[in-house]
């Protein structure tokens, strides 16, 4: 980083955003805005209700190594994705129609099946109009929920940025890409649970007695030793099937692995002592309830979801000075 800065490799754009269109491998287009957030308006601590907050439980042990990297870096290259609950499509979408009047900064294919990406510079009147739309959204959403923006990916990196700022090491602001949760190309992939070292019969019996107590319920599939079945988790037990199941597993002190791929979950569940739980996918209804659930119930359990597959993660393109 220091070498690149000394050689003036970077072109600096002050007081600007970048509008991004990312074509995914399936042909869908994900839209975003690269900008900064005020770390004084972000917090990941349970029980706190800042305007910007984590969606999942933050693991404290993951912060120090990220903090060490940031503390010694003059630049940040962010993979953080911030979500807005803009069902009216008022913030980002107008830029789709205005992009032809804005300077294009990049346009190329990404490596390793990452798709294609384009970026346009948002400055001047376009920047001021965008800021006004963001302010209007904040006022509107603040009347509905305590949560206005949610961290969809990169929460531990953002937590490290908060820690560095708190210690006076780096900037008060951190770079993110803002995306609309209602964008069709913003996909949430469930992360499944694999319980290890459990006796199948006694475990399933205990699960049914403790968290499947009748009434309205969520169906959850399970796999073990070539068998499969469904448990129905009572809605009276918590905010979602995952919240109830994770709390139960934590209380039992069981060894858990987190599996992204459903075929891998089924294969691993065939091993002795393993039981796999297939968590439901996020549909449009889950998206519409996402901000309300977090606002009313706090952060979701760790490893609740992944924003797309590995090839759909955010690439490190833009850099920003933090010192």
Buried (B, 14 or more C-beta within 10 A) or exposed (E): BEEEEEEEEBEEBEEBBBBBBBBBBEEBBBBBBBBBBEBBEBBBEEEEEBBBBBBBBBEEEBBEEBBEEBBEBEBBBBBBBBBBBBEEEBBBBBBEEBBEEBEEBEEEEBEEEBBBBBBBBBBEEBBEBBEEBBEEBBEBBEEEBBBBBBBBBBBBBBBBBBBBBEEEBBBBBBBBBBBBBBBEBBBBBBBBBBBBEBEBEEBBEBBEEBBBEEEEBBEBBBBBEEEEEEBBBBBEBBBBBBBBBBBBBEEBEBEBBEBBEBEEBBBBBEEEBBBBBBBBEBEEEBBEBBBBBBBEEBBBBBBBBBBBBEEBBBBEBBBBBBE
